[in-house]
Amino acid sequence: MSMFDFFGKDPRKLFLGFSPTHSTWRVISWNYDLKNPKDRLWILEVDRPEAKSIEWSSSETETVRFFTKNKLTRKKTIPAGNQEFKELMNICLHSTLKYGLESNHEFLLTPVSGATSTDYQNEARALQWIQASFATLMKALDQFKNRPDLILTAAVFSGIEPASGLSVLRIMAFNLDIFCYFQEDLSLQIAIFDDKNLGHGGAASATFQQNIKVTKPQIYDEIVKLVHRIAIVGEIR
């Protein structure tokens, strides 16, 4: 057993002290870079002055690790059957996603000047395309209810993209890579890449791309539903 199991802050306090507020960006990932297909891995990171992150891994045992500025500050092996730490981790996951989604509300409710009836017609078709595509993704997520052997591979990034300085919400789930750019002119740019048979980030061009001016709340509502479903499937159980 590691000395980190004996010394350091109570993990409960570390969970309760974890907060996405005042962070420039937030990222959650499920099961990337698994060394063994039987393993499971959850990673939660927020960019604040102290740059905190939590990693929960499940293999033969379940372990949670807390990091500050990429330095391991606490490690805890979870006792078999313990639900308290799982619930605390799930709260951190949900609260971080909720904060990232809700931080865009003012943007979504602010009208875009110069929108036309043609914009509305184009966006109505875009909404139908997104609803149909996400419905297929939802059906795939529904399979996890009765298939514990399935592995959720997904990630959600929200906030200021370090490389570009743009405000972005990015969702990776199965073969879809979804980008939402919150533009300075208050339009919402959606770009969706299909990485099927290519690996994540493999698609060179977007399958769908649209600048949304009139129906920002309706389009974003479909995004929120998808993230919520991923979060439910991605809970630690």
Contacts in CASP RR format, 6 or more apart in sequence:
PFRMAT RR
TARGET T0000
AUTHOR 0000-0000-0000
METHOD contacts of the structure
MODEL  1
MSMFDFFGKDPRKLFLGFSPTHSTWRVISWNYDLKNPKDRLWILEVDRPE
AKSIEWSSSETETVRFFTKNKLTRKKTIPAGNQEFKELMNICLHSTLKYG
LESNHEFLLTPVSGATSTDYQNEARALQWIQASFATLMKALDQFKNRPDL
ILTAAVFSGIEPASGLSVLRIMAFNLDIFCYFQEDLSLQIAIFDDKNLGH
GGAASATFQQNIKVTKPQIYDEIVKLVHRIAIVGEIR
1 77 0 8 1.000
2 75 0 8 1.000
2 77 0 8 1.000
4 72 0 8 1.000
4 74 0 8 1.000
4 75 0 8 1.000
4 76 0 8 1.000
5 75 0 8 1.000
5 76 0 8 1.000
5 77 0 8 1.000
8 73 0 8 1.000
8 74 0 8 1.000
9 73 0 8 1.000
9 74 0 8 1.000
11 64 0 8 1.000
11 66 0 8 1.000
11 74 0 8 1.000
11 76 0 8 1.000
11 85 0 8 1.000
11 88 0 8 1.000
12 84 0 8 1.000
12 85 0 8 1.000
12 88 0 8 1.000
14 54 0 8 1.000
14 66 0 8 1.000
14 73 0 8 1.000
14 74 0 8 1.000
15 54 0 8 1.000
15 85 0 8 1.000
15 88 0 8 1.000
15 89 0 8 1.000
15 91 0 8 1.000
15 92 0 8 1.000
16 88 0 8 1.000
18 44 0 8 1.000
18 46 0 8 1.000
18 52 0 8 1.000
18 54 0 8 1.000
18 92 0 8 1.000
19 46 0 8 1.000
19 95 0 8 1.000
20 26 0 8 1.000
20 46 0 8 1.000
20 95 0 8 1.000
20 96 0 8 1.000
20 99 0 8 1.000
20 100 0 8 1.000
21 99 0 8 1.000
22 48 0 8 1.000
23 46 0 8 1.000
23 47 0 8 1.000
23 48 0 8 1.000
23 99 0 8 1.000
24 47 0 8 1.000
24 48 0 8 1.000
24 159 0 8 1.000
24 160 0 8 1.000
25 46 0 8 1.000
25 47 0 8 1.000
25 157 0 8 1.000
25 158 0 8 1.000
25 159 0 8 1.000
25 160 0 8 1.000
25 161 0 8 1.000
25 162 0 8 1.000
26 45 0 8 1.000
26 46 0 8 1.000
26 47 0 8 1.000
26 96 0 8 1.000
26 99 0 8 1.000
26 100 0 8 1.000
26 157 0 8 1.000
26 158 0 8 1.000
26 159 0 8 1.000
27 43 0 8 1.000
27 44 0 8 1.000
27 45 0 8 1.000
27 155 0 8 1.000
27 156 0 8 1.000
27 157 0 8 1.000
27 158 0 8 1.000
28 42 0 8 1.000
28 43 0 8 1.000
28 44 0 8 1.000
28 45 0 8 1.000
28 93 0 8 1.000
28 96 0 8 1.000
28 97 0 8 1.000
28 155 0 8 1.000
28 156 0 8 1.000
29 41 0 8 1.000
29 42 0 8 1.000
29 43 0 8 1.000
29 154 0 8 1.000
29 155 0 8 1.000
29 156 0 8 1.000
30 41 0 8 1.000
30 42 0 8 1.000
30 152 0 8 1.000
30 153 0 8 1.000
30 154 0 8 1.000
30 155 0 8 1.000
30 230 0 8 1.000
30 234 0 8 1.000
31 39 0 8 1.000
31 40 0 8 1.000
31 41 0 8 1.000
31 42 0 8 1.000
31 151 0 8 1.000
31 152 0 8 1.000
31 153 0 8 1.000
31 154 0 8 1.000
32 41 0 8 1.000
32 43 0 8 1.000
32 153 0 8 1.000
32 155 0 8 1.000
33 41 0 8 1.000
34 40 0 8 1.000
34 41 0 8 1.000
34 151 0 8 1.000
36 59 0 8 1.000
37 151 0 8 1.000
38 59 0 8 1.000
39 57 0 8 1.000
39 58 0 8 1.000
39 59 0 8 1.000
40 57 0 8 1.000
40 58 0 8 1.000
40 59 0 8 1.000
40 151 0 8 1.000
41 55 0 8 1.000
41 56 0 8 1.000
41 57 0 8 1.000
41 58 0 8 1.000
42 54 0 8 1.000
42 55 0 8 1.000
42 56 0 8 1.000
42 57 0 8 1.000
42 89 0 8 1.000
42 93 0 8 1.000
42 234 0 8 1.000
42 236 0 8 1.000
43 53 0 8 1.000
43 54 0 8 1.000
43 55 0 8 1.000
43 56 0 8 1.000
44 53 0 8 1.000
44 54 0 8 1.000
44 55 0 8 1.000
44 89 0 8 1.000
44 92 0 8 1.000
44 93 0 8 1.000
44 96 0 8 1.000
45 51 0 8 1.000
45 52 0 8 1.000
45 53 0 8 1.000
45 54 0 8 1.000
46 52 0 8 1.000
46 53 0 8 1.000
46 96 0 8 1.000
50 68 0 8 1.000
50 69 0 8 1.000
51 68 0 8 1.000
51 69 0 8 1.000
51 70 0 8 1.000
52 66 0 8 1.000
52 67 0 8 1.000
52 68 0 8 1.000
53 66 0 8 1.000
53 67 0 8 1.000
53 70 0 8 1.000
54 64 0 8 1.000
54 65 0 8 1.000
54 66 0 8 1.000
54 67 0 8 1.000
54 89 0 8 1.000
54 92 0 8 1.000
55 64 0 8 1.000
55 65 0 8 1.000
55 67 0 8 1.000
56 62 0 8 1.000
56 63 0 8 1.000
56 64 0 8 1.000
56 65 0 8 1.000
56 89 0 8 1.000
56 236 0 8 1.000
57 63 0 8 1.000
57 64 0 8 1.000
57 65 0 8 1.000
58 236 0 8 1.000
61 77 0 8 1.000
61 78 0 8 1.000
62 77 0 8 1.000
62 78 0 8 1.000
63 75 0 8 1.000
63 76 0 8 1.000
63 77 0 8 1.000
63 78 0 8 1.000
64 75 0 8 1.000
64 76 0 8 1.000
64 78 0 8 1.000
64 85 0 8 1.000
64 89 0 8 1.000
65 72 0 8 1.000
65 74 0 8 1.000
65 75 0 8 1.000
65 76 0 8 1.000
66 72 0 8 1.000
66 73 0 8 1.000
66 74 0 8 1.000
66 75 0 8 1.000
67 73 0 8 1.000
76 85 0 8 1.000
78 85 0 8 1.000
78 86 0 8 1.000
86 236 0 8 1.000
86 237 0 8 1.000
89 236 0 8 1.000
90 235 0 8 1.000
90 236 0 8 1.000
93 231 0 8 1.000
93 234 0 8 1.000
93 235 0 8 1.000
94 231 0 8 1.000
97 156 0 8 1.000
97 158 0 8 1.000
97 227 0 8 1.000
97 231 0 8 1.000
100 158 0 8 1.000
100 159 0 8 1.000
100 169 0 8 1.000
101 158 0 8 1.000
101 169 0 8 1.000
101 223 0 8 1.000
101 224 0 8 1.000
101 227 0 8 1.000
103 158 0 8 1.000
103 159 0 8 1.000
104 167 0 8 1.000
104 169 0 8 1.000
104 182 0 8 1.000
104 220 0 8 1.000
107 167 0 8 1.000
107 182 0 8 1.000
107 186 0 8 1.000
107 188 0 8 1.000
107 216 0 8 1.000
108 188 0 8 1.000
108 216 0 8 1.000
108 217 0 8 1.000
108 220 0 8 1.000
109 217 0 8 1.000
110 186 0 8 1.000
111 186 0 8 1.000
112 185 0 8 1.000
112 186 0 8 1.000
112 187 0 8 1.000
112 213 0 8 1.000
112 214 0 8 1.000
112 216 0 8 1.000
113 186 0 8 1.000
114 213 0 8 1.000
115 213 0 8 1.000
115 214 0 8 1.000
119 213 0 8 1.000
119 214 0 8 1.000
120 214 0 8 1.000
120 215 0 8 1.000
122 210 0 8 1.000
123 210 0 8 1.000
123 212 0 8 1.000
123 213 0 8 1.000
123 214 0 8 1.000
123 215 0 8 1.000
123 219 0 8 1.000
124 215 0 8 1.000
126 190 0 8 1.000
126 208 0 8 1.000
126 210 0 8 1.000
126 212 0 8 1.000
126 215 0 8 1.000
126 219 0 8 1.000
127 215 0 8 1.000
127 218 0 8 1.000
127 219 0 8 1.000
127 222 0 8 1.000
129 208 0 8 1.000
130 190 0 8 1.000
130 192 0 8 1.000
130 208 0 8 1.000
130 219 0 8 1.000
130 222 0 8 1.000
131 222 0 8 1.000
133 176 0 8 1.000
133 192 0 8 1.000
133 208 0 8 1.000
134 222 0 8 1.000
134 225 0 8 1.000
134 226 0 8 1.000
137 173 0 8 1.000
137 174 0 8 1.000
137 176 0 8 1.000
137 226 0 8 1.000
138 225 0 8 1.000
138 226 0 8 1.000
138 229 0 8 1.000
140 174 0 8 1.000
141 152 0 8 1.000
141 173 0 8 1.000
141 229 0 8 1.000
141 230 0 8 1.000
141 233 0 8 1.000
143 150 0 8 1.000
144 150 0 8 1.000
144 152 0 8 1.000
144 233 0 8 1.000
152 230 0 8 1.000
152 233 0 8 1.000
152 234 0 8 1.000
153 172 0 8 1.000
153 173 0 8 1.000
153 174 0 8 1.000
154 171 0 8 1.000
154 172 0 8 1.000
154 173 0 8 1.000
154 174 0 8 1.000
154 230 0 8 1.000
154 234 0 8 1.000
155 170 0 8 1.000
155 171 0 8 1.000
155 172 0 8 1.000
156 169 0 8 1.000
156 170 0 8 1.000
156 171 0 8 1.000
156 172 0 8 1.000
156 227 0 8 1.000
156 230 0 8 1.000
157 168 0 8 1.000
157 169 0 8 1.000
157 170 0 8 1.000
158 168 0 8 1.000
158 169 0 8 1.000
158 170 0 8 1.000
159 167 0 8 1.000
159 168 0 8 1.000
159 169 0 8 1.000
160 166 0 8 1.000
160 167 0 8 1.000
160 168 0 8 1.000
161 167 0 8 1.000
161 168 0 8 1.000
166 181 0 8 1.000
166 182 0 8 1.000
167 181 0 8 1.000
167 182 0 8 1.000
168 179 0 8 1.000
168 180 0 8 1.000
168 181 0 8 1.000
168 182 0 8 1.000
169 179 0 8 1.000
169 180 0 8 1.000
169 182 0 8 1.000
169 223 0 8 1.000
170 177 0 8 1.000
170 178 0 8 1.000
170 179 0 8 1.000
170 180 0 8 1.000
171 177 0 8 1.000
171 178 0 8 1.000
171 180 0 8 1.000
171 223 0 8 1.000
171 226 0 8 1.000
171 227 0 8 1.000
171 230 0 8 1.000
172 178 0 8 1.000
172 200 0 8 1.000
173 226 0 8 1.000
173 230 0 8 1.000
175 194 0 8 1.000
175 195 0 8 1.000
175 196 0 8 1.000
176 192 0 8 1.000
176 193 0 8 1.000
176 194 0 8 1.000
176 195 0 8 1.000
177 192 0 8 1.000
177 193 0 8 1.000
177 194 0 8 1.000
177 195 0 8 1.000
177 200 0 8 1.000
177 201 0 8 1.000
177 203 0 8 1.000
178 190 0 8 1.000
178 191 0 8 1.000
178 192 0 8 1.000
178 193 0 8 1.000
178 223 0 8 1.000
178 226 0 8 1.000
179 189 0 8 1.000
179 190 0 8 1.000
179 191 0 8 1.000
179 192 0 8 1.000
179 193 0 8 1.000
180 188 0 8 1.000
180 189 0 8 1.000
180 190 0 8 1.000
180 220 0 8 1.000
180 223 0 8 1.000
181 188 0 8 1.000
181 189 0 8 1.000
181 190 0 8 1.000
181 191 0 8 1.000
182 188 0 8 1.000
183 189 0 8 1.000
183 211 0 8 1.000
186 213 0 8 1.000
187 211 0 8 1.000
187 212 0 8 1.000
187 213 0 8 1.000
187 216 0 8 1.000
188 211 0 8 1.000
188 212 0 8 1.000
188 213 0 8 1.000
188 216 0 8 1.000
188 219 0 8 1.000
188 220 0 8 1.000
189 209 0 8 1.000
189 210 0 8 1.000
189 211 0 8 1.000
189 212 0 8 1.000
190 208 0 8 1.000
190 209 0 8 1.000
190 210 0 8 1.000
190 211 0 8 1.000
190 212 0 8 1.000
190 219 0 8 1.000
191 206 0 8 1.000
191 208 0 8 1.000
191 209 0 8 1.000
192 206 0 8 1.000
192 207 0 8 1.000
192 208 0 8 1.000
192 209 0 8 1.000
193 201 0 8 1.000
193 202 0 8 1.000
193 203 0 8 1.000
193 205 0 8 1.000
193 206 0 8 1.000
193 207 0 8 1.000
194 203 0 8 1.000
194 207 0 8 1.000
195 201 0 8 1.000
195 202 0 8 1.000
195 203 0 8 1.000
212 219 0 8 1.000
END
